[in-house]
């Protein structure tokens, strides 16, 4: 007599399989679709990918500057994880982390508080073909627009992130960390160098925070400060400030 073990997944309704897969990860769901035709259909269902999308994704997408059209929830997930969308009159960029599906935001320079940015002698608002935003902020002391090639007085500066209602500016400034803004820093600077992104910009980490209490923690302020007197600063181009999960 011969016997054959029965795979319990072969007798489960597709809806049950989809519900089980929805408790995994986007990467697991993509891999499981290769098991069989039945699994492929279950793994690509809206039941699965709706769980991977943020609960408020419909509200977010509805405010996009351009219309987002996809055929299913899986397509929407991959659309948002590979191609950021612009919100809030084009001044906020939104996308999903490819692995976790968590929200990522890039606030344009126009949404930041930059001292004296309204005075053209100090700052100028220009367009940049490498930016996803209509405008970037240029520290207007020299004519060259590319920070990746020339800048002055901004090899390093202080950075900090704080919860506004939990820490004063003075307290935050005392524990500020030094960040390097120069792509090629002098040898005596030992801090972490900025990293070049796939979109051509340089990225420098200025800090992190834990949001375990959710909105109860209050407002978060990210701060870049260099108040050294008689130290000229110029040639800096700011596209925006990015918040991503780690």
N, C-alpha and C positions, 0 to 999 in steps of 0.2 A: 504494500500500500504506500502510495506517495501522498505527501501533504504539501500544501503551499500556504505560507503565511500571508495574511491579508493586511494590506496597508490601510489603516483606519481612515486616512485622508481621502482615499478613493471613494468612500461611501458617504463622506460628509457633503452636505449641500454647499454650493459655491459661496453662498452668503456667510456660512459659518467659517469657511476657510479665509474669506476676506476679513472677517472680524478678528480672527487669530493673527493674521499677518499685520493688521493695523496696530498691533501692540509691539511690533518690532521696530525697525528703522527703515528709512528710505533705501539704504544700501541693501538691506536684507530683502526688502520687497522686490527690488530690481533683480536680485539674484534668484529669488524663488520663482520668478516668471519664466525661468529657463528650465524648470523641472519637467513640466508637461503643459499641454494645451489647457488643461483644466486649471492648473496653477497660474498660468499666464493670465487667463481671464480674471481669476480671483485677485491676483496681485495687482492688476492694473485697474481695478474697479474704483469708483469714486469713494466707496466706503473706506478703502485703505488710505488713499491720498488726501482725503478730507481731514483725516486724523493727523497727517504730517504737516498740513498747512496751519498757520496761526488761526485761532478761533475767530479773529476779526478780519480775516483776509479779504472778505467781500467788501467791507467798509473801506479798507486801505486801497484796494484796486479801483474802487469806484471814484476815488479822488485823483487818479492818475491823470497827468496832463495829456497823455495820448491814450487812446482806447486799447485795452488789453483783450485780445480775442484768442481763446483756446477752446479745444474740443472737449476736454475733460479735466478733471482735477490733477491728474498726473502731469499733463501738459502744462497746466498752470504752475505746478510746483517747479518743474524744470525751467519754465520761462522766467520765473522770479528768482531762481537760484543762479541763472546764467546771464540774465540781462536785467540790470537794475531799472526801475521805473522812477520817473520824476513826479513828485507830489508838491502840494502847496505852491502853486504858481511857478513850478520849476526850481524851487529853492531847497528842496529836500529830496534826497535819493534814497530809495528803499529796495532791499533785496533780501533773499533768504540764504542763510548759511547752507552750503551744498550738502553737508553731512548731517547736520542736526535739524535743519529746517527752522532754526531760530532767527528772529528778526535782526537785521542789520540796517543801520541808518548812516547816511553821510549828510551832515548839515552844510549847506553851501556857505561860503564866506559872507554872503549877504545876511545870513541869519545869526552871525556872530557879532559880539560887541567888540569892536576894534577901536582903540583910542585914536582919535583924530582921523578916522577913515573918511570923514566928510570934508576934509581939507585936501584939495588936490595937490598942494605942495608936498604933502607927506604920503598920501595914498591915492592910487588911481584905480578905477574899475575898468578892466579890460576884458576882451574875449580871448580865449585860448583854445585852439583846435583840439588839444589833448583833454580838455575838461568836458564833463557831462553837463555842466551848468553854463548858462548864457554868459556869466561874468565870473571873474576871479579877482582877488585883491592883490594889487602890486605895490610894494613898498617903493615909492617913486623917488629914488635918489639917483639912479643911473638909467640909461636908456635900454640896456640889455634886459630882455624879458624872461630869460631862461634861468631859473634858480639852479638847475642842475649843472650849469657851467660857470656861473659867476655870481658872487654875492660878497658882502663885506660886513664884518663886525657881528656876524651871527653864526660863528662856528659852534658855539654852545650857548644854551640859555636855560632858565629854570622852568620846570613844569610841575603841575599838581592837579589832583582831582579831589573834590570834597563834596560832602553833603552840606548844603547851605545852612540848614537849621541845626547842624550838629557840630560845626567847626567854623571858627572865625577865619577871616582872610589872613590875619597875622599868624595864627596857629598853622594854617596850611602852608604859608610861605616858609615857615621855619623848617618844615619837613620836606620841602620841595626837592625834587631830584633834578640832576643835570642831564639834559638831552642834547644830542649832537644834531645840528641841522646841516652840516657840511657833508657832502657825498665823500669827499676825501679830507678827513680831519687830520690835523697835525699829530705827530707821533705822541706828544705828551698827553693827549686826550684819550682816556681809557674807557669812556662810557660806550654804550652800544651805539653803533652807527645806524643811520636811516637805511631802510631797505627799499630797493627799487621794485615797484609794482608792475604788473603786466600791462597796466594802462599808461605806463611811462612816468608816473609821478613818483616822488620819493615819499616814503611813509615813515614817521617817527612815532613811537609809542610814548605818550606823556603820562600814562597812569592807568589804574584800574580801580574798580569798586565792586563790592558784593551787594546785590540787591535782594537779599533774602526776605526782607519785609515787604517787598513790592512797593507800591506807591506810598506806603506809610513812612518810608525813609525820607520823603520830601524831594526837593529839587537837587539835581546834581550839577556842579559847575566844574568844567575843565578849563584850566588856566595856563597860559604860556606867558611868562613875564621875564623881561630883561630891563632893569631900571638902572644899569650902570651909567653914571654920568660921563660926559665927554667920550663916549664910545659910539662912533657912528655906526648906524645899521641901515642896510639898503639891499636891494635886489631880491627880497623875499617875495615869492608868489604863493598865496594861500588859496587852495581850492575849497577846503572845508575841513570839518572835524567829524571823524568817524567813530561810531559806537558799534561794537560787535561783541558777541559772546566769546568767552574763552573756555 
